Every structure is written in structure tokens, then in C-alpha cells.
Amino acid sequence: MSSQKINSLIDLNLTQYSGQTSQSPWRHNSMENIDKFDELIYLKVPSIIDGLDDKTINLNGLPVLLNLSQDKDNINGFEYTYSLPQKVEKQAFSIGQDNLSKKELQSIEREIDSNLNNIYDLEFDLEKFYEFLLEDEKLAPSVDFCKGLRLFIAKDPFECIISSICSANNSIARWTASIDKIKLNWGEKVEFDEGMFYGFPSPKDFLDFYETPIEQSEADGRRYEVDCYTKNLKSCGVGYRAPYMKKASQMLIDEIDMNDVSKMAYDEAFDLILRLPGVGPKVADCILLYGFGFQEAFPSDVWIKRIVSHLYFDGEDISADKTREFGIERFGDYAGYAQLYLFHYARKSGLMDEIKNK
């Protein structure tokens, strides 16, 4: 199919690798002048799904592989193509683009555009935000370091919740590796010409996961050495967070409807998400910002606390709570973006190294 053009200021590579997200970067291929990103998404296209008698279509929707490409010298837009699977969970996929009507293809492309707008926050006015940054002498330099940086919103709020729980007191490399292992172990396997991609398990799926190798071994009658059992959460590297993930999944089935969260006021949503096990204020704000698009959230970890202290409090030792309150009050509806830009600016400008050495 011919590629579709998205005209919007965005640096795809910077947005995916800013270090402040709640999902793993998409599969990336860097060529000489082009960055390419591939990812599996599920589309809500009832006009197609409802007419199919196909066991390969599940409640997630229509599986589609997005292929994004961007000229490294032009961050004023990107192009995309998409493809349908060859197989889903080893079953041949029954439809392809050649046997869809023009109207059905248009429905798919509209849904893709909607997903891309949401995932990359393309309707957010970056130029207006830059005007806001330039009015603050502390933030003004960040514009040059962060041009085209946008929020990278999770395509699946539940994946964001689990990823955020996994990220607590954890490095980016470790928690993204853990999430990738969870997908490999239990995610829906979808095969495309470009290779195998994996969906993310549902809350209901998580309830059936073994937490530890010992638990898995006992369920299997201890037929092998414990080290042989790797299809459990702790073998994915989540450590003490395994029971938190299962308990959170149970709450999201029994007590919390994720569809209601985005309709709430920020404070109400914050208090609700705080009820999930393994979720403190920083993780709650990450979930609200990157999972549900609450841009007034200001996730405050040790590094944001140090950066804010250095820039606005003359190096005074301030608490994470005070940092969060300051960010929400000072930056208002721009709090989430301000946090994103502060962190990346500090990393790339040398400010973080300066703070480390104090």
C-alpha cells in the first residue's frame, strides 16, 4: 500500500527514547537517513470484525502492524504504512488488504490516525508550549535540547499500569526487558512479513500466571529442577513486584473500571490509582500521564526532585511531595510536559552530571 503522511512537529526517536515513558520503545531500525519504527496495535473496527467468523480475531480488536518512518533531518512529520497478519497464534489469518473494500480500508486508516494522534499526542500544540517555556529562564534552554519531543502515551492503559509498577526502583533497561519477557511468555503471538510481534496479556490472564519458579514447579509435580521453570513472573525479572501485579490485575477486574479513569478529575483519578498495590505517588502520576493522558500530572522521582531543587530552590533538600506540589502549581496544565522536558534537558545538557557531582 502507499504510505500515509502525518504532518506534525515530532522527533520520533527522541520521543521513544527520552527515558520518561511507561512502555517499551517500538522495534527500531536506524538507516543512514531514516528512522523506522514497527509496532503491533489493535484497532477497534467493528464494521470489519463483526462481519467475520474468524477465531483469530479476539476481543482486543483487529491486529495491525504499523510501520513508521521519519527522515532524520526533518522532524515536521513522518510517514506510515500498515499490514495485516499472516498468522495469529499459529492460525492463518483469513483477511488481507486485497479483499477489503475501499470503505473498510478507509475505516482502518481513520482508526490508525486516531491511535497515532493519541500515542504521540499529536494534537498538543508544541509551539505554544515552547512560548510558555521561553517565559521561564530556567526552562528556556530546554527548547533547543528537546525540539520535537512529545509524550509517548501507552497504547494499552493496562500495559502502562504493569510497566509502571515494574519501573518502581528499577532501571529503564531492566523494566523494559521484564515487560518484553512477559509479552514473549504470555502475549498473543502475531506473525507478519516483518517477523513475530506480541500483544500484552489482559488482567484476567495475569491471574493465572505463576509468581515464582517454585510455584510453577510444584504445579508441575516437581518433575524438573526448579531452575528449569521460567514461565513465571519472577523469571521475567520483576522481583518483589510479582504479587503487586497480580493483585492490581484482580482489582482492575473487580473494583476499578479503566474506562472510567480518563473521565475523572485528576485528583479523583490520582486517589483511585494510588489504591493499586505497588503504586506510590510517583508511579500513580506516571500511570495517569502516560496511560491516561492527564497532562497536569508531575511524576517526581529522585532525579526530578534534584533537578527542581537545583533550578528553583538553590539546591535545598526538598521532598518528593513538595516537588510534585511545586510542579503542579507552577506548570499547571503543562506539568507533564514540563517534567518530560526538565528530565531530558538535564540528561543532555550536562546538568544532571553537575548535580551528581555535588
C-alpha positions, 0 to 999 in steps of 0.5 A, a space after each residue: 500500500 502507499 504510505 500515509 503522511 502525518 504532518 506534525 512537529 515530532 522527533 520520533 526517536 527522541 520521543 521513544 527514547 527520552 527515558 520518561 515513558 511507561 512502555 517499551 520503545 517500538 522495534 527500531 531500525 536506524 538507516 543512514 537517513 531514516 528512522 523506522 519504527 514497527 509496532 503491533 496495535 489493535 484497532 477497534 473496527 467493528 464494521 470489519 470484525 463483526 462481519 467475520 467468523 474468524 477465531 483469530 480475531 479476539 476481543 482486543 480488536 483487529 491486529 495491525 502492524 504499523 510501520 513508521 518512518 521519519 527522515 532524520 533531518 526533518 522532524 515536521 512529520 513522518 510517514 506510515 504504512 500498515 499490514 495485516 497478519 499472516 498468522 495469529 497464534 499459529 492460525 492463518 489469518 483469513 483477511 488481507 488488504 486485497 479483499 477489503 473494500 475501499 470503505 473498510 480500508 478507509 475505516 482502518 486508516 481513520 482508526 490508525 490516525 486516531 491511535 497515532 494522534 493519541 500515542 504521540 499526542 499529536 494534537 498538543 500544540 508544541 509551539 505554544 508550549 515552547 512560548 510558555 517555556 521561553 517565559 521561564 529562564 530556567 526552562 528556556 534552554 530546554 527548547 533547543 535540547 528537546 525540539 520535537 519531543 512529545 509524550 509517548 502515551 501507552 497504547 494499552 492503559 493496562 500495559 502502562 499500569 504493569 510497566 509502571 509498577 515494574 519501573 518502581 526502583 528499577 532501571 529503564 533497561 531492566 523494566 523494559 526487558 521484564 515487560 518484553 519477557 512477559 509479552 514473549 511468555 504470555 502475549 498473543 503471538 502475531 506473525 507478519 512479513 516483518 517477523 513475530 510481534 506480541 500483544 500484552 496479556 489482559 488482567 484476567 490472564 495475569 491471574 493465572 500466571 505463576 509468581 515464582 519458579 517454585 510455584 510453577 514447579 510444584 504445579 508441575 509435580 516437581 518433575 524438573 529442577 526448579 531452575 528449569 521453570 521460567 514461565 513465571 513472573 519472577 523469571 521475567 525479572 520483576 522481583 518483589 513486584 510479582 504479587 503487586 501485579 497480580 493483585 492490581 490485575 484482580 482489582 482492575 477486574 473487580 473494583 476499578 473500571 479503566 474506562 472510567 479513569 480518563 473521565 475523572 478529575 485528576 485528583 479523583 483519578 490520582 486517589 483511585 490509582 494510588 489504591 493499586 498495590 505497588 503504586 506510590 505517588 510517583 508511579 500513580 502520576 506516571 500511570 495517569 500521564 502516560 496511560 491516561 493522558 492527564 497532562 497536569 500530572 508531575 511524576 517526581 522521582 529522585 532525579 526530578 526532585 534534584 533537578 527542581 531543587 537545583 533550578 528553583 530552590 538553590 539546591 535545598 533538600 526538598 521532598 518528593 511531595 513538595 516537588 510534585 506540589 511545586 510542579 503542579 502549581 507552577 506548570 499547571 496544565 503543562 506539568 507533564 510536559 514540563 517534567 518530560 522536558 526538565 528530565 531530558 534537558 538535564 540528561 543532555 545538557 550536562 546538568 544532571 552530571 553537575 548535580 551528581 557531582 555535588 
